[in-house]
Amino acid sequence: MKVSDTPSTKNRPASHESEDLSRRAALKRLGLIAAFPVIAGAFDVAAAAPLAYKLKPVKIGEGIWVLYGVPEPIERSNGGAIANITIFDTREGAVIVDTGPSRRYGNALAECVQELTRKPVVRTYLTHFHPDHMFGNQAFDARIIAAPQGVIDGLQSLGEDFASAMYHAAGDWMRGTELVLPGKAVGDGVEEIGGRRFALKSLRGHTPSDLAILEETSSTLVAGDLVFLDRAATTPHADLEQWRASLDVLGQLKAQQIVPGHGPVEGAPRGYDQTRDWLGLVEVTIRAAFERGLTMNEAMAEPLPDWTSKIVLARYEYERSVMHFYPKLEAGQWPRVDKKA
């Protein structure tokens, strides 16, 4: 279902309750948002919101800006604008990494880029298929949008479900948003654009297909959601072993500053270490709870170490990770990496 076709629940008849419940089940399977009540009329709240994204670019280098996402879950109050977006100015035009959560955001992003660079957007990279990073695609020509084939495949498979999930989470911020697939598949290699060199690394772990981009001229690494900093990492499509391997690859790159998918830009590799520590915490704590025979609800209530008090949304994301991984443990589908065979 395209978001533009998704009706408001105002005055919907009771016959639609089964449809709402089935959608709710689909959202929980996708793991995009925590469980929330499906209540008639709940989706009219967004009508009162000032539906305009106020983008504030932060300069992090010569001709490089970041639009910081808010450190919150996807909600109606933030329109789903929770992910970092990166903008590079080049002689040929602007290059952006990720496009945000909605058509409305993409349009605001295009206007922001024009104000910053006075040039057209000539390349857009997508780091992965999660909806907070890609539904702004509508604002750009699909022919200039590039992503690994695995990202494109993921969008083809899950994109319409993501659209429904985002509409339920962010409401009318999503009005008119439709899935736009990248027109160019990319893998490992270098694209030279307007005097900048974009070294592309096709990785995996946060999702089955993740793209990291090192702009070699400025030594700026855009890591996507392979790196979270001061914000707990999300795991709905994660392979923790592969994720750690990808962090090893990123750690070998010569980056002077790192743009995480969520969190502040820093020069030090603190994001690598913190992300790795969080993945280890999730794996060890959830597996131990399962092996002790705890229910899913009991596992969600397990104490977290003191260091997580400085991590935004730690409890929230830990509970979501329990929902993601407990079914895999029950089915015997979550491989052990904490013990040698």
ZAZA-411671 format. One record per atom (N, C-alpha, C, CB): x, y, z. Coordinates in steps of 0.2 Angstrom, whole numbers, padded with zeros to 4 digits, always signed. Glycine has a CB too. Layout:
<sites>
XYZ...
</sites>
This chain:
<sites>
+0004-0006+0000+0000+0000+0000+0004+0006+0000-0005+0000+0006+0003+0011-0004+0007+0017-0005+0004+0022+0001+0006+0020-0011+0008+0026+0004+0006+0030+0009+0000+0035+0007+0012+0034+0012+0001+0037+0001-0004+0042-0002-0011+0038-0002-0002+0044-0009-0011+0032-0002-0018+0028-0002-0020+0026+0004-0017+0022-0007-0016+0028+0010-0018+0026+0016-0023+0030+0019-0012+0025+0021-0029+0028+0021-0034+0033+0024-0033+0034+0031-0041+0030+0022-0036+0040+0033-0037+0041+0040-0042+0036+0043-0039+0049+0041-0041+0035+0050-0045+0031+0053-0051+0034+0056-0041+0027+0059-0052+0041+0055-0057+0044+0057-0064+0042+0055-0057+0052+0056-0069+0040+0059-0075+0037+0057-0075+0031+0053-0079+0043+0053-0069+0027+0054-0069+0021+0050-0074+0016+0054-0062+0018+0050-0077+0012+0050-0082+0007+0053-0078+0001+0056-0087+0004+0047-0082-0002+0061-0079-0008+0064-0076-0013+0060-0084-0010+0069-0079-0014+0054-0077-0019+0049-0069-0018+0048-0081-0019+0043-0066-0012+0049-0059-0011+0047-0055-0013+0053-0058-0004+0046-0058-0015+0059-0054-0017+0065-0049-0023+0063-0058-0019+0071-0051-0028+0060-0047-0034+0058-0041-0031+0054-0051-0039+0055-0043-0027+0049-0037-0024+0045-0032-0021+0049-0040-0019+0039-0034-0016+0054-0030-0013+0058-0025-0018+0062-0033-0008+0063-0029-0023+0065-0025-0028+0069-0020-0032+0065-0030-0033+0072-0022-0033+0058-0017-0037+0054-0011-0032+0052-0020-0039+0048-0012-0026+0051-0007-0021+0050-0002-0020+0056-0010-0014+0048-0005-0020+0062-0002-0020+0068+0003-0026+0069-0006-0019+0074+0001-0032+0067+0005-0038+0067+0011-0037+0062+0001-0044+0066+0009-0034+0057+0014-0033+0052+0020-0029+0054+0011-0031+0045+0018-0023+0057+0022-0018+0060+0027-0021+0065+0019-0012+0063+0024-0026+0069+0028-0029+0074+0033-0034+0071+0024-0032+0079+0031-0037+0066+0036-0042+0063+0041-0038+0059+0032-0046+0057+0040-0032+0057+0045-0028+0054+0050-0025+0059+0042-0022+0050+0047-0025+0065+0052-0022+0070+0053-0015+0070+0058-0026+0071+0049-0011+0066+0051-0004+0065+0049+0000+0071+0047-0001+0059+0044-0001+0074+0041+0003+0080+0039-0002+0086+0036+0008+0078+0039+0001+0092+0037-0003+0097+0029-0004+0097+0039+0000+0104+0026-0009+0100+0019-0010+0100+0016-0004+0103+0017-0016+0104+0010-0002+0099+0006+0004+0102-0001+0003+0100+0009+0011+0098-0006+0006+0104-0013+0004+0103-0015+0006+0096-0017+0007+0108-0019+0002+0093-0023+0005+0087-0030+0007+0089-0024-0001+0082-0031+0014+0090-0037+0017+0092-0040+0021+0087-0035+0021+0099-0047+0020+0086-0050+0024+0081-0049+0031+0083-0058+0022+0081-0047+0035+0077-0046+0042+0078-0039+0044+0080-0051+0045+0083-0035+0039+0082-0028+0041+0084-0024+0044+0079-0025+0035+0087-0026+0043+0073-0022+0046+0067-0024+0053+0065-0022+0041+0061-0028+0056+0069-0030+0063+0067-0026+0068+0071-0037+0064+0069-0021+0065+0076-0017+0069+0080-0013+0074+0075-0013+0065+0085-0010+0070+0070-0005+0074+0066-0008+0080+0062-0002+0069+0060-0015+0080+0061-0018+0086+0058-0017+0092+0061-0025+0084+0057-0015+0092+0068-0014+0098+0072-0007+0100+0071-0016+0098+0079-0002+0096+0069+0005+0097+0069+0007+0102+0063+0009+0091+0068+0012+0106+0065+0014+0111+0059+0019+0106+0055+0018+0117+0062+0016+0104+0049+0019+0099+0045+0024+0102+0040+0014+0095+0041+0030+0105+0043+0035+0107+0040+0042+0106+0043+0035+0115+0039+0046+0102+0040+0053+0100+0043+0057+0107+0043+0056+0095+0039+0060+0108+0049+0064+0114+0050+0072+0111+0050+0063+0118+0056+0074+0111+0044+0081+0108+0043+0086+0113+0045+0082+0105+0036+0091+0111+0049+0097+0115+0051+0103+0112+0050+0096+0116+0059+0106+0113+0044+0113+0110+0042+0118+0113+0047+0114+0112+0035+0122+0108+0049+0128+0109+0053+0134+0108+0048+0128+0105+0059+0139+0113+0048+0145+0112+0044+0150+0108+0047+0147+0119+0042+0152+0103+0044+0157+0098+0047+0164+0098+0043+0155+0091+0048+0164+0102+0038+0170+0103+0034+0169+0107+0028+0172+0096+0031+0174+0109+0024+0173+0113+0019+0168+0110+0013+0180+0115+0015+0162+0113+0013+0158+0110+0008+0154+0104+0010+0161+0109+0001+0154+0103+0017+0151+0097+0020+0146+0099+0025+0156+0091+0022+0140+0096+0025+0135+0098+0031+0132+0091+0033+0130+0103+0028+0130+0091+0039+0125+0086+0042+0119+0089+0044+0129+0082+0047+0113+0085+0042+0107+0087+0045+0106+0081+0051+0101+0087+0040+0106+0083+0057+0106+0079+0062+0099+0076+0063+0109+0081+0069+0098+0070+0064+0091+0067+0066+0090+0068+0074+0090+0060+0064+0084+0068+0076+0083+0069+0083+0084+0062+0086+0076+0072+0084+0086+0062+0092+0088+0056+0096+0081+0053+0099+0093+0057+0101+0077+0051+0095+0070+0049+0097+0068+0043+0093+0065+0055+0097+0063+0040+0095+0060+0035+0091+0056+0038+0085+0055+0030+0095+0054+0035+0080+0049+0038+0075+0043+0039+0078+0049+0033+0069+0041+0046+0078+0034+0048+0081+0031+0053+0077+0036+0050+0089+0025+0055+0079+0021+0060+0075+0025+0067+0077+0014+0060+0077+0027+0068+0083+0030+0074+0085+0037+0076+0081+0032+0074+0092+0040+0071+0078+0046+0072+0074+0046+0070+0067+0052+0068+0077+0040+0068+0065+0039+0066+0058+0044+0061+0055+0040+0072+0054+0047+0057+0059+0051+0052+0057+0058+0054+0056+0049+0048+0052+0060+0061+0057+0066+0063+0055+0072+0062+0061+0066+0071+0054+0073+0056+0061+0078+0053+0066+0085+0052+0064+0075+0047+0070+0086+0051+0057+0092+0049+0055+0096+0055+0052+0091+0044+0049+0103+0054+0053+0108+0059+0050+0108+0059+0042+0115+0058+0053+0108+0065+0039+0108+0066+0032+0115+0070+0031+0102+0069+0029+0119+0068+0026+0125+0071+0024+0125+0074+0017+0131+0066+0025+0127+0080+0017+0127+0084+0010+0135+0086+0009+0123+0090+0011+0137+0084+0003+0143+0086+0000+0142+0091-0006+0147+0080-0002+0146+0096-0006+0146+0101-0012+0152+0099-0016+0147+0108-0010+0151+0098-0023+0156+0097-0027+0156+0102-0033+0156+0090-0030+0161+0102-0038+0161+0106-0043+0155+0105-0048+0167+0106-0047+0153+0098-0048+0148+0096-0053+0141+0097-0050+0149+0089-0055+0140+0097-0043+0134+0098-0040+0134+0094-0033+0128+0094-0044+0129+0094-0030+0128+0091-0023+0128+0084-0023+0122+0094-0020+0131+0081-0018+0130+0073-0017+0127+0073-0010+0137+0070-0018+0122+0069-0009+0119+0068-0003+0119+0061-0001+0112+0071-0003+0119+0059+0005+0119+0052+0008+0113+0052+0012+0125+0050+0012+0108+0047+0010+0101+0046+0012+0097+0052+0011+0102+0045+0020+0090+0051+0012+0085+0056+0010+0080+0057+0015+0082+0054+0003+0080+0054+0020+0075+0055+0026+0069+0051+0025+0073+0062+0025+0064+0052+0029+0058+0048+0030+0052+0049+0026+0056+0048+0037+0052+0054+0022+0045+0055+0019+0046+0060+0012+0040+0059+0023+0041+0060+0008+0042+0065+0003+0042+0072+0005+0035+0064-0002+0039+0074+0010+0039+0080+0013+0046+0082+0015+0034+0081+0019+0050+0077+0018+0057+0078+0020+0061+0079+0014+0059+0073+0025+0060+0075+0009+0064+0075+0003+0064+0082+0000+0062+0069-0001+0058+0084+0000+0057+0091-0004+0061+0096+0000+0050+0093-0004+0060+0096+0007+0064+0101+0011+0071+0100+0011+0062+0100+0019+0073+0094+0010+0081+0092+0009+0083+0095+0002+0082+0085+0009+0079+0094-0003+0081+0097-0009+0082+0105-0009+0076+0095-0015+0077+0108-0006+0077+0115-0005+0083+0117-0001+0071+0118-0002+0085+0114+0004+0091+0115+0009+0097+0114+0005+0091+0110+0015+0098+0109+0001+0104+0108-0003+0104+0114-0008+0103+0101-0007+0099+0116-0011+0099+0122-0016+0102+0128-0013+0093+0123-0019+0099+0129-0007+0101+0135-0003+0109+0135-0001+0097+0136+0003+0111+0129+0001+0118+0128+0003+0123+0129-0003+0119+0122+0006+0121+0125-0009+0126+0125-0014+0125+0128-0020+0127+0117-0016+0118+0130-0021+0116+0134-0028+0118+0129-0034+0120+0140-0028+0117+0123-0032+0119+0118-0038+0114+0112-0037+0126+0115-0037+0113+0108-0043+0108+0103-0043+0111+0097-0039+0106+0101-0050+0107+0092-0037+0109+0086-0034+0111+0081-0040+0104+0083-0029+0117+0079-0040+0120+0075-0045+0120+0067-0043+0126+0077-0048+0121+0066-0037+0121+0059-0034+0118+0059-0027+0128+0057-0034+0114+0054-0026+0111+0052-0020+0113+0045-0018+0103+0053-0020+0116+0044-0012+0117+0037-0010+0113+0035-0005+0125+0036-0008+0110+0029-0005+0107+0026+0001+0111+0021+0005+0100+0023-0001+0111+0022+0011+0116+0017+0015+0112+0011+0017+0117+0021+0022+0106+0010+0017+0102+0004+0018+0095+0005+0017+0103+0001+0025+0091+0000+0018+0084+0001+0016+0079+0003+0022+0081-0006+0014+0081+0005+0027+0076+0007+0033+0073+0013+0031+0080+0007+0039+0067+0014+0033+0062+0019+0030+0064+0026+0032+0055+0018+0032+0068+0027+0038+0070+0034+0040+0075+0037+0036+0072+0034+0048+0078+0032+0032+0084+0034+0027+0082+0035+0020+0089+0030+0028+0076+0033+0018+0075+0033+0011+0069+0035+0008+0076+0026+0009+0064+0037+0012+0057+0038+0009+0057+0046+0006+0052+0038+0014+0063+0049+0007+0063+0056+0004+0065+0055-0004+0068+0060+0007+0066+0049-0006+0069+0048-0013+0064+0052-0018+0069+0041-0015+0058+0053-0017+0053+0056-0022+0056+0063-0024+0047+0056-0019+0060+0066-0020+0062+0073-0022+0067+0073-0027+0064+0076-0016+0070+0067-0029+0076+0066-0033+0075+0062-0039+0082+0064-0029+0078+0063-0044+0077+0059-0050+0080+0052-0048+0081+0062-0056+0076+0046-0050+0078+0040-0048+0085+0038-0051+0073+0035-0050+0086+0041-0057+0092+0039-0061+0099+0041-0057+0092+0042-0067+0098+0046-0052+0104+0048-0049+0105+0045-0042+0105+0055-0048+0100+0041-0040+0100+0037-0033+0103+0031-0034+0092+0036-0031+0108+0030-0030+0112+0024-0030+0113+0020-0024+0120+0026-0032+0113+0013-0024+0113+0009-0018+0115+0002-0020+0106+0009-0015+0118-0002-0016+0120-0009-0017+0113-0012-0020+0123-0012-0011+0114-0018-0024+0109-0022-0026+0105-0025-0020+0111-0027-0031+0108-0026-0015+0105-0029-0009+0100-0024-0006+0110-0031-0004+0102-0018-0006+0097-0013-0003+0091-0012-0008+0101-0006-0003+0092-0012-0014+0087-0012-0019+0082-0018-0018+0089-0011-0026+0085-0023-0018+0081-0029-0017+0077-0029-0010+0085-0036-0017+0080-0026-0005+0076-0026+0001+0070-0021+0001+0081-0023+0007+0071-0015-0003+0066-0010-0004+0060-0013-0008+0069-0004-0008+0062-0017-0013+0057-0021-0017+0053-0025-0013+0060-0024-0023+0056-0029-0008+0053-0034-0004+0049-0031+0002+0058-0038-0001+0051-0026+0005+0048-0023+0011+0046-0016+0010+0053-0023+0016+0047-0012+0005+0046-0005+0004+0038-0003+0006+0048-0003-0002+0034-0007+0003+0027-0005+0004+0024-0006+0011+0022-0009-0001+0027-0012+0014+0026-0013+0021+0029-0007+0026+0028-0020+0024+0035-0005+0024+0038+0001+0027+0033+0007+0027+0045+0002+0024+0030+0008+0021+0026+0014+0020+0020+0014+0025+0024+0014+0012+0017+0008+0025+0011+0007+0030+0014+0009+0037+0008+0001+0029+0020+0006+0039+0022+0006+0046+0024+0014+0047+0029+0002+0046+0027+0017+0042+0028+0024+0044+0022+0028+0044+0033+0027+0038+0017+0027+0040+0011+0031+0041+0008+0030+0048+0006+0029+0035+0008+0024+0050+0005+0023+0057+0009+0026+0062+0004+0015+0058+0016+0026+0061+0020+0029+0066+0020+0037+0066+0027+0027+0066+0021+0040+0060+0022+0047+0059+0016+0051+0056+0027+0048+0054+0010+0047+0055+0004+0050+0053+0005+0054+0046+0002+0055+0058+0002+0060+0046+0001+0064+0040+0008+0067+0038-0004+0069+0041+0013+0067+0042+0019+0069+0039+0021+0064+0033+0025+0068+0044+0018+0058+0032+0019+0054+0027+0015+0055+0021+0019+0047+0029+0010+0059+0021+0005+0060+0016+0008+0061+0009+0000+0065+0018+0006+0057+0005+0009+0057-0002+0015+0054-0004+0009+0064-0004+0018+0051+0002+0025+0047+0001+0024+0040-0003+0028+0046+0007+0028+0039-0008+0028+0033-0011+0035+0030-0012+0024+0034-0018+0035+0024-0013+0042+0021-0014+0045+0022-0020+0041+0013-0013+0051+0025-0020+0055+0026-0026+0061+0022-0026+0056+0033-0027+0062+0017-0030+0068+0013-0030+0074+0017-0033+0067+0006-0034+0080+0015-0031+0086+0018-0034+0087+0016-0041+0093+0016-0030+0089+0020-0045+0090+0018-0052+0097+0016-0054+0089+0024-0057+0102+0015-0049+0108+0013-0050+0111+0009-0045+0113+0019-0051+0113+0003-0047+0116-0002-0042+0124-0001-0042+0114-0009-0044+0126-0001-0035+0133+0000-0035+0136-0005-0030+0135+0008-0032+0143-0006-0030+0146-0011-0026+0153-0007-0024+0148-0017-0029+0157-0011-0021+0164-0008-0019+0167-0005-0025+0169-0014-0017+0170+0001-0024+0173+0005-0029+0173+0012-0028+0169+0004-0036+0176+0016-0032+0176+0023-0031+0172+0027-0037+0184+0026-0031+0168+0032-0035+0165+0037-0039+0168+0044-0038+0157+0037-0038+0171+0046-0044+0174+0053-0043+0169+0058-0046+0180+0053-0048+0167+0063-0042+0162+0067-0044+0164+0074-0042+0155+0066-0040+0165+0079-0047+0167+0086-0046+0172+0087-0041+0161+0089-0043+0178+0083-0042+0184+0084-0037+0184+0081-0031+0184+0091-0036+0179+0077-0029+0178+0073-0023+0179+0065-0026+0172+0074-0019+0181+0061-0021+0182+0054-0022+0178+0050-0017+0189+0051-0022+0173+0047-0019+0168+0043-0015+0170+0036-0015+0161+0045-0016+0173+0033-0010+0175+0026-0010+0169+0022-0006+0182+0025-0006+0166+0018-0010+0160+0014-0008+0162+0007-0005+0155+0013-0014+0159+0006+0001+0161-0001+0004+0154-0004+0005+0164+0000+0011+0153-0010+0001+0147-0013+0002+0148-0019+0008+0145-0017-0005+0144-0018+0013+0145-0022+0019+0138-0024+0021+0148-0017+0025+0138-0027+0027+0131-0030+0030+0132-0031+0037+0130-0037+0026+0126-0032+0040+0126-0033+0048+0120-0029+0051+0132-0030+0051+0120-0022+0050+0114-0019+0052+0108-0021+0049+0115-0011+0052+0109-0022+0042+0104-0025+0038+0108-0030+0033+0100-0020+0033+0104-0034+0029+0108-0039+0024+0112-0035+0019+0103-0043+0021+0111-0028+0019+0115-0024+0014+0116-0017+0016+0112-0025+0007+0122-0015+0018+0124-0009+0021+0129-0006+0016+0126-0009+0028+0128+0001+0015+0133+0005+0011+0137+0010+0016+0130+0008+0005+0143+0009+0016+0147+0015+0020+0151+0018+0014+0152+0012+0025+0152+0025+0015+0155+0029+0010+0161+0033+0013+0150+0034+0007+0167+0033+0011+0172+0037+0013+0174+0042+0008+0179+0032+0015+0173+0048+0009+0174+0053+0004+0182+0055+0006+0170+0060+0005+0186+0053+0001+0193+0052+0002+0196+0059+0002+0196+0048-0003+0193+0064-0001+0196+0071-0002+0196+0074+0005+0193+0075-0006+0191+0073+0009+0190+0076+0016+0191+0071+0021+0184+0079+0017+0192+0064+0020+0193+0059+0025+0187+0059+0029+0199+0060+0029+0181+0060+0026+0175+0059+0030+0171+0053+0028+0170+0065+0028+0170+0049+0033+0166+0042+0033+0159+0043+0035+0170+0037+0037+0155+0042+0030+0148+0041+0031+0146+0034+0032+0143+0045+0026+0145+0032+0039+0145+0025+0040+0137+0022+0040+0147+0024+0047+0132+0026+0039+0126+0024+0040+0124+0021+0047+0124+0019+0034+0120+0016+0047+0118+0013+0053+0122+0008+0055+0111+0011+0053+0128+0007+0052+0133+0002+0055+0136+0005+0061+0138+0001+0050+0135+0012+0062+0138+0015+0068+0133+0020+0071+0144+0020+0066+0131+0019+0077+0127+0023+0082+0132+0026+0087+0121+0019+0085+0130+0032+0089+0134+0035+0094+0130+0039+0099+0140+0040+0091+0130+0037+0105+0126+0040+0111+0119+0039+0110+0128+0047+0111+0117+0034+0105+0110+0032+0104+0110+0024+0103+0107+0036+0098+0106+0021+0106+0106+0013+0106+0105+0011+0099+0101+0010+0111+0108+0006+0097+0107+0004+0090+0101+0000+0089+0113-0001+0088+0098+0000+0083+0092-0004+0082+0094-0010+0078+0087+0000+0077+0090-0016+0079+0092-0022+0077+0086-0026+0073+0094-0026+0083+0081-0023+0070+0076-0027+0067+0078-0032+0062+0071-0023+0064+0084-0030+0058+0086-0035+0053+0093-0036+0054+0085-0031+0046+0096-0036+0060+0103-0037+0061+0105-0044+0061+0104-0034+0068+0111-0045+0059+0116-0051+0060+0122-0048+0064+0118-0054+0053+0122-0050+0070+0127-0047+0075+0134-0049+0073+0125-0048+0082+0135-0055+0071+0142-0057+0069+0144-0053+0063+0142-0064+0068+0140-0053+0058+0142-0049+0052+0143-0041+0053+0136-0050+0046+0139-0039+0058+0139-0032+0060+0146-0030+0063+0134-0030+0065+0148-0035+0067+0155-0034+0070+0160-0034+0065+0156-0039+0076+0160-0039+0060+0165-0039+0055+0165-0033+0051+0163-0045+0051+0159-0030+0050+0159-0023+0046+0162-0018+0050+0152-0022+0044+0161-0018+0057+0165-0013+0061+0172-0014+0060+0162-0014+0068+0174-0020+0060+0182-0021+0059+0184-0018+0052+0183-0029+0059+0180-0019+0047+0182-0016+0041+0182-0008+0041+0177-0018+0035+0177-0005+0044+0177+0002+0045+0183+0005+0049+0170+0004+0048+0185+0001+0054+0190+0003+0058+0197+0003+0055+0191-0002+0064+0197+0000+0049+0204+0000+0045+0204+0006+0040+0204-0007+0042+0199+0009+0039+0199+0015+0035+0202+0021+0038+0191+0017+0032+0205+0025+0034+0208+0031+0036+0203+0037+0036+0215+0033+0032+0199+0037+0041+0194+0042+0042+0196+0047+0047+0187+0040+0043+0196+0054+0045+0197+0059+0051+0191+0061+0054+0200+0065+0047+0185+0060+0051+0179+0061+0055+0173+0056+0053+0176+0068+0054+0169+0054+0057+0164+0048+0056+0157+0051+0057+0166+0042+0060+0153+0050+0052+0146+0052+0052+0142+0046+0054+0143+0056+0046+0140+0045+0060+0136+0039+0061+0129+0040+0058+0135+0038+0069+0125+0034+0058+0118+0035+0056+0114+0039+0060+0115+0028+0055+0116+0038+0067+0112+0042+0072+0117+0044+0077+0106+0037+0075+0117+0050+0079+0122+0053+0084+0127+0058+0081+0126+0047+0087+0131+0061+0086+0135+0066+0084+0141+0064+0079+0138+0069+0090+0144+0068+0075+0150+0067+0071+0156+0068+0076+0150+0072+0065+0160+0064+0075+0167+0064+0079+0172+0062+0075+0166+0060+0085+0178+0064+0077+0184+0062+0074+0187+0055+0076+0190+0067+0074+0186+0054+0083+0188+0048+0086+0183+0042+0084+0189+0049+0094+0186+0036+0085+0182+0030+0083+0178+0028+0089+0186+0024+0081+0175+0032+0093+0171+0030+0099+0165+0027+0097+0169+0037+0103+0162+0029+0091+0156+0026+0088+0157+0018+0087+0154+0029+0082+0163+0016+0084+0164+0009+0083+0164+0005+0090+0171+0008+0080+0167+0008+0095+0168+0004+0101+0161+0004+0104+0173+0008+0106+0158+0010+0104+0151+0010+0108+0146+0005+0104+0148+0017+0108+0146+0005+0098+0141+0001+0094+0143-0006+0096+0142+0002+0087+0149-0008+0095+0152-0015+0097+0150-0017+0104+0159-0016+0096+0151-0013+0109+0149-0014+0116+0141-0015+0116+0151-0008+0120+0137-0011+0113+0130-0012+0113+0128-0019+0110+0126-0006+0110+0131-0021+0104+0129-0027+0101+0131-0033+0106+0132-0028+0095+0136-0032+0109+0138-0038+0114+0134-0038+0120+0145-0036+0116+0132-0032+0122+0127-0032+0128+0120-0035+0126+0126-0025+0130+0118-0033+0120+0111-0036+0118+0112-0044+0117+0109-0033+0111+0117-0046+0114+0118-0053+0113+0118-0057+0119+0124-0055+0109+0123-0055+0124+0124-0059+0130+0118-0059+0135+0130-0056+0134+0115-0053+0135+0110-0052+0140+0103-0056+0138+0108-0045+0141+0102-0055+0132+0096-0059+0129+0097-0066+0129+0094-0056+0122+0103-0069+0127+0104-0076+0127+0104-0079+0134+0110-0078+0124+0107-0075+0139+0107-0077+0146+0100-0078+0149+0111-0073+0150+0096-0073+0147+0089-0073+0149+0085-0079+0146+0085-0066+0147+0086-0080+0140+0083-0086+0137+0085-0092+0140+0084-0086+0129+0091-0093+0141+0094-0099+0144+0092-0100+0151+0101-0100+0143+0090-0095+0155+0088-0096+0161+0080-0097+0161+0089-0089+0165+0077-0097+0156+0070-0099+0155+0065-0093+0156+0068-0104+0160+0068-0087+0156+0064-0081+0156+0059-0080+0151+0068-0075+0157+0053-0078+0152+0048-0076+0147+0051-0070+0143+0041-0075+0149+0048-0068+0137+0050-0062+0134+0049-0056+0138+0046-0062+0127+0044-0055+0142+0042-0050+0146+0047-0049+0151+0035-0050+0149+0049-0055+0154+0054-0055+0160+0061-0053+0157+0054-0062+0163+0063-0055+0151+0069-0054+0148+0069-0046+0147+0070-0057+0141+0064-0043+0145+0064-0036+0144+0065-0032+0150+0057-0034+0141+0064-0035+0156+0064-0031+0162+0071-0032+0165+0059-0033+0167+0076-0036+0162+0082-0037+0164+0086-0031+0165+0086-0042+0160+0090-0030+0171+0094-0024+0172+0099-0023+0166+0097-0024+0179+0101-0017+0165+0106-0015+0160+0112-0012+0164+0104-0010+0155+0118-0013+0162+0124-0010+0165+0123-0002+0166+0130-0012+0162+0127+0000+0171+0127+0008+0172+0129+0012+0166+0131+0009+0178+0133+0009+0162+0136+0013+0156+0131+0015+0151+0142+0010+0153+0125+0011+0151+0120+0012+0146+0116+0018+0148+0116+0006+0146+0116+0021+0154+0112+0027+0156+0114+0033+0152+0114+0028+0164+0120+0033+0149+0122+0038+0145+0120+0037+0137+0129+0039+0146+0117+0032+0136+0115+0030+0129+0107+0031+0128+0117+0022+0128+0106+0036+0124+0099+0038+0123+0095+0032+0120+0098+0043+0118+0089+0031+0123+0084+0025+0121+0087+0018+0122+0083+0026+0114+0091+0018+0127+0094+0011+0129+0089+0006+0131+0100+0012+0134+0085+0008+0135+0080+0003+0138+0075+0001+0132+0076+0006+0144+0073+0007+0128+0068+0006+0123+0071+0001+0118+0067+0013+0120+0077+0002+0115+0080-0002+0110+0082-0009+0113+0086+0001+0107+0084-0010+0119+0085-0016+0122+0078-0020+0122+0088-0016+0129+0073-0017+0124+0067-0021+0124+0065-0023+0116+0061-0017+0127+0066-0019+0112+0064-0020+0105+0069-0026+0102+0065-0014+0100+0075-0026+0105+0080-0031+0103+0077-0038+0105+0087-0030+0105+0075-0038+0111+0072-0044+0114+0066-0047+0109+0069-0043+0121+0062-0042+0107+0057-0044+0103+0059-0047+0096+0052-0038+0101+0065-0044+0094+0068-0046+0088+0071-0053+0088+0073-0041+0085+0075-0054+0094+0079-0060+0094+0076-0066+0098+0085-0058+0098+0071-0065+0102+0068-0071+0106+0065-0076+0102+0063-0068+0111+0061-0074+0097+0058-0079+0092+0064-0083+0088+0054-0075+0087+0069-0080+0087+0075-0083+0083+0078-0088+0088+0080-0078+0081+0079-0086+0095+0081-0091+0100+0076-0097+0100+0082-0088+0106+0070-0095+0101+0065-0101+0101+0065-0106+0095+0058-0098+0102+0067-0103+0090+0067-0107+0084+0074-0110+0082+0065-0103+0078+0079-0108+0087+0085-0111+0086+0089-0108+0080+0085-0118+0085+0087-0102+0078+0090-0098+0072+0095-0093+0074+0084-0096+0068+0096-0092+0080+0101-0087+0082+0108-0090+0083+0099-0082+0088+0113-0090+0079+0119-0094+0080+0123-0091+0086+0123-0093+0074+0126-0096+0089+0131-0094+0095+0137-0091+0092+0132-0100+0099+0140-0086+0094+0146-0083+0092+0150-0082+0099+0146-0077+0088+0147-0083+0105+0151-0082+0111+0155-0088+0113+0146-0080+0116+0154-0094+0110+0158-0100+0112+0160-0103+0105+0153-0105+0115+0167-0106+0106+0170-0109+0100+0167-0116+0100+0177-0110+0101+0166-0118+0093+0163-0125+0092+0168-0130+0094+0162-0126+0085
</sites>
